[in-house]
Amino acid sequence: MNQTELLYAMALTLFEGVGNINAKKLLAYCGSFQGIFESNKGKLSQIPGVGAVLSSSISQQIASGIALKRAEEEMEFIQKNDISTFLITEKNYPLNLKQCEDSPIVLYGKGNLNFDNHKTIAVVGTRKITSRGKDFCEKLLEELTPHAPLVISGMAYGVDICAHKKCIELSVPTIAVLAHGLDRLYPEIHRDTAKKMLETGGLLTEFMSGTNPDRENFPKRNRIIAGLSDVTIVVESAKKGGSLITAEIANSYNRDVFAVPGRVTDTYSEGCNYLIKINKAHLLNSVEDIVYLMNWELHISQKPKTIQKQLFIDLPEDEKLIYDLLSAEKSISMDELSAKSKLATSVIAVRLLQLEFKGLVKALPGKSFVLS
């Protein structure tokens, strides 16, 4: 990794008024993180979305040297404590997260972190997990083990720590995304679990050392959990909570969300039932639901069925329309199908399922579809 670029990128994360989206604009126009610091106010002001006020602020912060000095201190902390870094311009940066507009430009990690896994699952939920939720979470992870997933969560009480501990027991790699720097652990009671996670997973954060687990950091943490994952699973949640924020963010990233249903009288099923009700999550009864919808079949070498395409003329009108739209595209989302066919999303969903049963259509991660 280019240590100079890393240093300037770390310093940029400390600039007031910049943020991750603007940081990427600055990078795109200046060519490098060091190039941003070497650009004058006039050049910066010409960048779309930056303007005179922000460019003036950036120039002043560059001139003060405060951020760069703090970044140098953090570099020393990283080197002394064997911390890994993931810079958005480097190959080791997680691909799933890189695709998100507001992804951090720098991540800090501890442990054996490997993001080269095509079955990455976020497991989230209430901090007040019930015995039913705990049993479901543990059984689900046991049944997912043959698919060799990477499990992401947030090290919190309840569902998070249940998932991390079960993964350790099953030797499944698991990563905790933290809402603070790597010089501490919150909650402290989970330190032993965190140490065990370092062997096959570890800890990840966008925050420098010295950062406390302040309230506003948890939604930021949740977006990383959602962004890293192909699938977000909400095990239990009340009507309001961080796991619902994670599910909402996952939807905004066009990632699949699953929720475990429960009785309407159960407080910690209200959030899950609501997500299912408003079509923000697939109903999750068993691991087969995930395997089917995500196309995670174990026997991928099995010969595909031969379909006689000349018989498609017998398809119902709606199905034929959807099939023709799919024929013209490499892959297409349900929303795009709805827009192009002028059919309601509910109708599209039913027709796609019927086409899948006929072996003509295959679902892909991210709610996209292709012809089989």
C-alpha positions in Angstrom: 0.0 0.0 0.0 1.1 3.5 -0.8 1.8 4.9 2.7 1.9 8.5 1.5 -1.6 8.2 -0.1 -2.9 6.5 3.0 -1.6 9.3 5.2 -3.3 12.0 3.1 -6.5 10.0 2.9 -6.6 9.6 6.7 -6.1 13.4 7.1 -8.9 14.1 4.6 -11.3 12.1 6.8 -10.8 14.6 9.5 -11.8 17.6 7.4 -15.0 19.3 8.5 -17.6 19.6 5.8 -16.1 17.1 3.4 -17.5 13.6 4.2 -17.1 10.4 2.1 -19.1 11.5 -1.0 -17.2 14.8 -1.4 -13.9 13.1 -0.7 -14.4 10.8 -3.7 -15.3 13.8 -5.9 -12.1 15.5 -4.8 -10.1 12.3 -5.5 -11.6 11.9 -8.9 -10.8 15.5 -10.0 -7.4 15.8 -8.3 -6.1 12.3 -9.2 -4.8 11.3 -5.8 -5.3 12.1 -2.1 -1.9 13.9 -2.1 -3.1 15.8 -5.1 -6.0 17.2 -3.1 -3.6 18.7 -0.6 -1.5 20.2 -3.4 -4.5 21.9 -5.1 -5.3 25.6 -4.6 -8.6 27.0 -3.7 -9.4 28.1 -7.3 -9.0 24.6 -8.6 -11.0 23.0 -5.8 -13.9 25.5 -6.3 -14.3 24.3 -9.9 -15.1 20.8 -8.8 -18.9 20.1 -9.1 -20.6 20.0 -5.7 -17.7 21.7 -3.9 -18.0 25.4 -4.7 -16.5 28.5 -3.2 -17.4 28.1 0.5 -16.3 24.4 0.9 -13.1 25.0 -1.2 -12.2 27.9 1.0 -12.7 25.7 4.1 -10.7 22.9 2.7 -7.8 25.2 1.8 -7.8 26.6 5.3 -7.7 23.2 6.8 -4.9 22.1 4.5 -2.9 25.2 5.4 -3.3 24.6 9.2 -1.7 21.2 9.0 -3.7 20.0 12.0 -5.3 17.1 10.2 -2.1 15.9 8.6 -0.4 15.9 12.0 -3.2 13.9 13.5 -3.0 11.4 10.7 0.8 11.0 11.3 0.0 10.2 15.0 -2.6 7.6 13.8 -0.1 6.1 11.4 2.2 5.4 14.4 -0.7 3.9 16.3 -1.4 1.6 13.4 2.2 0.4 13.0 2.6 -0.2 16.8 -0.6 -2.2 17.1 -0.5 -4.4 14.0 -3.6 -2.8 12.5 -4.6 -3.4 8.9 -5.8 -0.5 6.7 -8.1 -0.6 3.7 -7.9 2.4 1.3 -10.7 2.7 -1.2 -8.1 3.0 -4.1 -6.4 -0.3 -3.1 -7.3 -3.9 -4.2 -7.8 -5.1 -0.6 -10.8 -2.8 0.0 -14.0 -4.8 0.2 -15.7 -4.8 -3.2 -19.3 -4.9 -1.8 -18.7 -1.7 0.2 -16.8 0.0 -2.6 -20.0 -0.1 -4.6 -21.8 2.1 -2.0 -21.8 5.8 -2.7 -21.2 6.8 0.9 -18.6 4.1 1.7 -15.6 5.2 3.9 -12.4 6.1 2.1 -10.4 4.4 4.8 -11.1 1.4 7.0 -9.1 0.1 10.0 -9.0 -3.6 10.9 -7.7 -6.0 13.4 -7.4 -9.8 12.9 -7.5 -12.0 9.9 -9.7 -10.0 7.6 -10.5 -11.4 4.2 -13.4 -10.0 2.2 -13.1 -12.4 -0.8 -16.3 -14.2 0.0 -19.3 -14.2 -2.3 -21.7 -15.2 0.5 -21.4 -12.4 3.0 -24.3 -12.2 5.5 -25.1 -9.5 8.0 -27.0 -10.8 11.1 -28.6 -8.1 13.2 -31.4 -7.5 15.6 -32.5 -6.4 19.1 -30.1 -6.1 22.1 -32.8 -7.9 24.1 -32.9 -11.2 22.3 -35.5 -13.7 23.4 -34.8 -17.5 23.8 -36.8 -18.0 20.6 -34.6 -15.5 18.7 -31.4 -17.1 20.1 -32.5 -20.6 19.1 -33.4 -19.4 15.6 -30.2 -17.5 15.1 -28.0 -20.4 16.2 -29.8 -23.0 14.1 -29.7 -20.7 11.1 -25.9 -20.3 11.3 -25.5 -24.0 11.8 -27.5 -24.7 8.6 -25.6 -22.0 6.7 -22.2 -23.4 7.6 -22.0 -25.7 4.5 -22.2 -22.6 2.3 -19.0 -21.2 3.9 -20.4 -17.7 4.6 -18.7 -14.7 6.1 -20.9 -13.3 8.9 -21.0 -9.6 9.7 -22.5 -8.0 12.8 -21.9 -5.2 15.3 -20.6 -6.7 18.6 -23.6 -5.4 20.5 -25.6 -7.2 23.1 -28.3 -9.6 22.0 -28.5 -10.8 18.4 -25.0 -9.5 17.5 -23.0 -11.3 20.1 -25.2 -14.4 19.7 -24.2 -14.5 16.0 -20.5 -13.9 16.7 -20.2 -16.5 19.5 -22.0 -19.2 17.4 -19.7 -18.5 14.4 -16.7 -19.0 16.7 -18.1 -22.3 17.8 -18.7 -23.3 14.2 -15.3 -22.0 12.9 -17.2 -19.7 10.6 -15.3 -16.4 9.9 -17.1 -13.4 11.5 -16.3 -9.7 11.5 -17.6 -7.1 14.0 -18.0 -3.6 12.7 -17.4 -1.1 15.5 -18.7 2.4 16.3 -15.4 3.6 17.8 -11.6 3.3 17.4 -9.5 0.2 17.8 -7.9 1.4 21.0 -11.0 0.2 22.9 -13.9 -2.2 22.8 -17.5 -1.5 23.5 -19.1 -3.2 25.3 -16.1 -4.2 27.3 -17.8 -7.5 28.5 -17.4 -8.8 24.9 -13.6 -8.5 24.9 -12.9 -12.3 25.2 -15.2 -13.0 22.2 -13.5 -10.3 20.2 -10.1 -11.9 20.9 -11.3 -15.3 19.7 -12.7 -13.6 16.5 -9.3 -12.4 15.5 -8.3 -15.9 14.4 -10.8 -16.3 11.5 -12.3 -12.8 11.3 -11.8 -9.8 13.3 -12.8 -6.1 14.0 -13.4 -3.4 11.5 -14.1 0.4 11.9 -13.9 3.6 10.0 -13.0 5.5 13.1 -9.5 6.5 14.3 -8.2 5.6 17.8 -9.5 7.9 20.5 -13.0 7.9 19.0 -15.7 7.1 21.6 -18.8 4.9 20.9 -21.0 8.0 20.6 -24.6 7.7 19.7 -24.2 9.3 16.2 -21.5 6.7 15.3 -23.9 3.7 15.4 -25.9 4.5 12.2 -22.6 5.1 10.5 -21.5 1.7 11.7 -24.8 0.1 10.5 -24.3 1.4 6.9 -20.9 -0.5 6.8 -22.6 -3.7 8.0 -25.2 -3.4 5.3 -22.7 -2.3 2.6 -20.3 -5.2 3.3 -23.1 -7.8 3.0 -24.9 -9.6 0.1 -27.8 -10.4 2.6 -29.0 -8.7 5.8 -30.9 -10.9 8.2 -33.0 -9.3 10.9 -33.6 -11.9 13.6 -35.7 -9.9 16.1 -36.5 -6.2 16.4 -38.9 -4.0 18.1 -40.9 -1.3 16.2 -37.8 1.0 16.4 -34.2 0.1 16.5 -30.8 0.1 14.9 -31.5 -3.2 13.0 -34.3 -1.5 11.1 -31.9 1.3 10.1 -29.5 -1.4 8.9 -32.4 -3.0 6.9 -33.4 0.3 5.4 -29.8 1.1 4.3 -29.4 -2.4 2.8 -32.5 -1.8 0.8 -31.1 1.5 -0.4 -28.0 -0.3 -1.6 -30.2 -2.8 -3.5 -29.2 -5.7 -1.2 -31.5 -8.4 -0.1 -33.0 -8.3 3.3 -34.7 -11.2 5.2 -36.7 -10.9 8.4 -37.8 -13.6 10.8 -41.6 -13.4 11.4 -43.3 -13.7 14.8 -46.6 -13.4 16.5 -48.2 -10.0 16.3 -48.3 -9.8 20.1 -44.5 -10.2 20.4 -42.7 -6.9 21.0 -39.5 -8.1 19.4 -41.2 -9.3 16.3 -43.0 -6.0 15.5 -40.1 -4.7 13.5 -39.6 -7.9 11.5 -43.3 -8.2 10.8 -43.4 -4.6 9.7 -40.4 -5.0 7.2 -42.2 -8.0 5.7 -45.5 -6.2 5.5 -44.1 -3.2 3.6 -42.1 -5.5 1.3 -38.8 -4.3 2.6 -37.7 -7.9 3.6 -38.3 -11.4 2.5 -40.0 -13.7 5.0 -37.4 -16.0 6.5 -38.6 -19.3 7.9 -35.5 -21.4 7.3 -32.1 -21.4 5.6 -33.8 -22.8 2.4 -35.5 -19.4 1.9 -32.0 -17.7 1.6 -30.5 -20.5 -0.5 -33.3 -20.4 -3.0 -33.7 -16.6 -3.3 -29.9 -16.0 -3.4 -29.3 -19.0 -5.7 -26.7 -20.4 -3.3 -27.1 -24.0 -4.4 -24.3 -26.3 -3.3 -24.3 -28.5 -6.4 -23.4 -25.9 -8.9 -21.9 -28.5 -11.3 -25.3 -30.0 -11.9 -26.2 -29.9 -15.5 -28.9 -27.3 -16.3 -32.2 -28.4 -17.7 -32.6 -28.0 -21.4 -35.5 -25.6 -22.2 -37.3 -25.8 -25.6 -37.5 -22.1 -26.4 -39.9 -22.7 -29.3 -42.6 -23.6 -26.8 -42.5 -20.2 -25.2 -45.3 -19.1 -27.5 -47.6 -20.9 -25.0 -46.7 -18.6 -22.1 -49.5 -16.4 -20.7 -49.3 -12.8 -22.1 -47.7 -11.2 -18.9 -45.1 -13.9 -18.7 -44.2 -13.7 -22.4 -43.8 -9.9 -22.0 -41.4 -10.3 -19.0 -39.5 -13.1 -20.9 -39.1 -10.8 -23.9 -37.8 -8.0 -21.7 -35.3 -10.3 -20.1 -34.2 -11.6 -23.5 -33.1 -8.1 -24.4 -30.9 -7.6 -21.3 -28.1 -9.4 -19.6 -29.8 -8.8 -16.3 -32.6 -6.6 -15.1 -34.1 -5.6 -11.7 -37.7 -6.1 -10.7 -38.3 -2.3 -10.6 -36.9 -2.0 -14.2 -39.2 -4.8 -15.3 -42.2 -3.0 -13.8 -41.3 0.3 -15.4 -40.8 -1.2 -18.9 -43.8 -3.6 -18.8 -46.2 -1.1 -17.1 -47.1 -4.0 -14.7 -47.4 -3.6 -11.0 -44.4 -4.8 -8.9 -46.7 -7.3 -7.2 -47.7 -8.8 -10.5 -44.1 -8.9 -11.7 -43.1 -10.8 -8.6 -45.7 -13.5 -9.1 -44.9 -13.9 -12.8 -41.2 -14.1 -12.1 -41.8 -16.8 -9.6 -43.9 -18.7 -12.1 -41.1 -18.4 -14.7 -38.6 -19.6 -12.2 -40.7 -22.7 -11.5 -40.8 -23.3 -15.3 -37.0 -23.2 -15.4 -36.9 -20.1 -17.6 -35.7 -17.4 -15.2 -33.0 -17.3 -12.5 -32.8 -14.8 -9.6 -29.4 -13.1 -8.9 -28.2 -11.4 -5.7 -29.4 -7.8 -5.6 -33.0 -8.5 -6.8 -31.9 -8.9 -10.4 -33.1 -11.6 -12.9 -31.7 -13.3 -15.9 -32.8 -16.0 -18.3 -31.8 -19.5 -17.3 
